[in-house]
Amino acid sequence: MYDLTEGAVKKITENLLIVQKDIAEINDFMFSSTSVMTRLEATGKVHYKWASEIGMVGPAARASGVKTDVRQDFPYGAYREIIHYASGTHKPAPEPGARDQKKAVNYKRP
């Protein structure tokens, strides 16, 4: 429908290569800086107990060791059709209905 011309593809590719080089230089500089690394290490770390108590979800919760994954435990939207696991494997989600309602009603925070 919106095909790119060969010239546009060439220009986009050239620009992406420039951006890739710039980002690599920025990363090298940033991650070799002691002051930057000192500021980043352990910043934003949430301990498992607190993450569990407040009902934290998402990547921050998983990084804290919380096993609850709302995409899997309470599928919504496209997650009703397919569930993505951190391992990269996929499996069909269960049929909507009783499972979802039962989990929602009986859910207890750890």
C-alpha positions in Angstrom: 0.0 0.0 0.0 2.8 2.4 1.0 5.8 0.9 -0.8 9.1 2.7 -0.3 11.2 3.6 -3.3 14.7 2.3 -3.6 16.0 5.8 -2.9 14.0 6.0 0.3 15.2 2.6 1.5 18.8 3.6 0.7 18.4 6.9 2.6 16.7 5.2 5.6 19.4 2.6 5.7 22.2 5.2 5.6 20.5 7.2 8.4 20.1 4.1 10.6 23.8 3.2 10.2 24.7 6.7 11.4 22.3 6.4 14.4 23.7 2.9 15.2 27.3 4.3 15.2 26.3 7.3 17.4 24.5 5.1 19.9 27.4 2.7 20.1 29.7 5.7 20.9 27.3 7.0 23.5 27.0 3.6 25.1 30.8 3.1 25.2 31.3 6.5 26.8 28.4 6.1 29.3 29.1 2.6 30.5 32.8 3.2 30.9 32.2 6.2 33.1 32.6 5.3 36.8 30.3 8.2 37.8 27.5 7.0 35.6 27.8 3.4 36.7 27.8 4.5 40.3 24.5 6.3 39.8 22.9 3.4 37.9 23.9 0.4 40.0 21.1 -0.7 42.3 19.1 2.4 41.4 15.4 1.7 41.5 15.8 -1.7 43.2 12.7 -2.9 44.9 13.0 -5.8 47.4 10.7 -8.8 46.9 8.8 -8.3 50.1 7.8 -4.7 49.3 7.0 -5.5 45.7 4.7 -8.3 46.8 3.0 -6.1 49.5 2.2 -3.3 47.1 1.1 -5.6 44.3 3.8 -4.5 41.9 3.4 -6.0 38.4 5.3 -5.9 35.1 9.1 -6.0 34.5 9.9 -4.3 37.8 8.0 -6.9 39.7 9.7 -9.8 37.8 13.1 -8.2 38.4 12.2 -8.2 42.1 11.4 -11.9 42.0 7.6 -11.6 42.1 6.2 -14.5 40.1 2.8 -13.0 39.3 2.4 -12.0 35.7 -0.9 -10.3 35.0 -0.6 -11.2 31.3 -0.7 -14.9 32.3 -2.8 -14.8 35.4 -5.5 -12.4 34.2 -5.2 -12.5 30.4 -6.7 -9.4 28.7 -6.8 -8.1 25.1 -4.4 -10.1 22.8 -3.1 -12.0 25.9 -6.4 -13.9 25.9 -5.2 -15.4 22.6 -1.6 -16.0 23.3 0.6 -15.8 26.4 4.3 -14.7 26.0 6.6 -16.2 28.6 10.0 -14.8 29.5 11.6 -17.9 28.1 10.4 -16.8 24.6 8.0 -19.8 24.2 4.4 -19.3 23.4 1.3 -21.3 24.2 -2.4 -20.6 23.6 -4.2 -19.0 26.5 -7.1 -20.8 28.1 -10.5 -20.1 26.9 -11.9 -16.9 28.5 -14.5 -17.4 31.1 -14.5 -19.6 34.2 -10.7 -19.7 34.7 -10.4 -15.9 34.5 -13.3 -15.2 36.8 -12.2 -17.9 39.3 -8.7 -16.4 39.5 -10.0 -12.9 39.8 -12.3 -13.8 42.6 -9.9 -16.1 44.5 -6.8 -14.1 44.0 -4.8 -13.4 47.2 -1.7 -11.4 47.4 1.4 -13.5 48.4 
